[in-house]
């Protein structure tokens, strides 16, 4: 495997990592900084700020991880670095 | 691992059928016990049936999965499919605290308790993206294995083992404590005896089969605990709102709670002060900074706890390791997004059936928990109707009607007592107890294995006697497992006062001690051996120091380290008057109890000690990066080693390198 290929693979992997961490920071911290104004909005009885901390962010984390597993696998395949099935 | 391959046969190909049968059998058993209850069998016997049968099943799995293969003992032969490893991780992860304590904390803390829900789930994003797949590729047996290989030698290994012991031991003590509490309540045993019975339940699952046995037992335990958690709250939701989806309907429960809160104030059944802590309003318990630091420390701690990371060493491939993290989080999510619903239903039940009642006619459950000191009325344990009457009469101006501020419940009984409070049949209470037991046992299994493996593999085999033959290694592993287990049970039987707080500390200790070395080890090639060892030590000891000083030597912290009193998050007034407290004769005492006026009430920058990694983590990173930059860059071989770790394709590296393939 060429050095170039290795570096390109890692560059793309790193980019995906940064994307994931930005999303992680958003759903872990940023959205909850607005809990007070969000609590003014009510959906099905849930104040939205409370909802985001009790369910919304959690759903986001689960979806993010399944997406990540797929996206990273695609990157590995693109550079011939995926494991054999 | 040819051996594992040959062994794959029947069991691994039929996992779906086996566990489906098992789940069906479990439901059948619940119905059977329900019928027996209707026929008039006593509650005590129903409790014995639930506890007895589940423990026998776990023991059976543990014994069937016994092994003499090193690879199977340490990493379950690397043959656990992503989906099942996700379930096992869910059970490994969700401890007695999650199962029994979480909804209770949410009940008491309202919004601020959600820091735990967020912190204990979001950390898996860090696990999947930054750490787990790379450790799987490396092919470690233990987390210190990776540190030793990456940072060339036993310095990093030893530091890793120290952090691992510090954060896992208190954690496992708390689990055994939890099993003891449940056995005490539902089997009517003496606490001391109950602890050792719990210990047996744990050992029988892990001793003969190591990781392999623990994995398949944990899958079984996950099924029990999730069924036990969901059934009561689904039932309450259906009963109250006609829809068996508590996660949706508890929005209505929340609305009802706020309405009742307002009504209580109008009717004089609650003070204005309790309005400040309405269920959905943020930052009444933690200041915003403490709330976010707590989330951060729990998340980073999650991504550093060895007993969690080692679960991802068992998947067949790097790809499976990543998928497995996603499955893990989904299975954990099922419980965690139900916990706030559980708390809300429980609160609504108490508000609507209890508050405003005449204290003369309180329901029976108040006294059955009050006797154990877990429910308070008018500031005293509600041991009997007379006791309640006496303690309320002692309050000036009490009208004999129960007010919100008169009622106190220990958070640890909220989950277990709610079925009773809501008037569900006793079979549900027994089921919940069995679920709590499964949660405590499964986490204890994982932790004990992590501890014993660190001692047997990292200390004994890698540092003391590298020529030990396979058979001897496995014997040593098992002996150490029993020794650690007995030490933990003995500690639990002493009922250490701080045990639950210490579990929360474990997250900060793991975060401060391990996270920088694990992440930089993969993501920054320039990290050197010296940088890593010093950085781990700095991060770990800074965290530990902050914890110890603020909790046990607060006077010293104020006098010499410039600590100040923590602030009340609502009024921003100091929660303790430093001048008065420091003038007291006991101000400079060491190893103070929690009753000491300064204990856990001082700190730097108003940061609670539960978030101690707020200091340890930045210090750890700074030292690691700083020292790495002034020491010579890692060798070419090391750079290639890191490149290899980053590529999923290829064999596990450690097995190749050290010829450490299991015996054939």
Interface residues (C-beta under 8 A of the other chain):
Chain A: X1 X6 X9 X10 X13 X14 X16 X17 X20 X21 X23 X24 X27 X28 X29 X32 X33 X35 X36 X39 X42 X43 X44 X45 X46 X47 X49 X50 X51 X53 X54 X55 X57 X58 X59 X61 X62 X64 X65 X66 X68 X69 X72 X73 X76 X80 X81 X82 X83 X84
Chain B: X111 X114 X117 X118 X121 X122 X124 X125 X126 X128 X129 X130 X133 X247 X248 X251 X252 X253 X254 X255 X280 X281 X282 X288 X291 X292 X295 X296 X299 X317 X318 X319 X322 X323 X325 X326 X329 X330 X333 X336 X337 X340 X523 X643 X646 X647 X648 X649
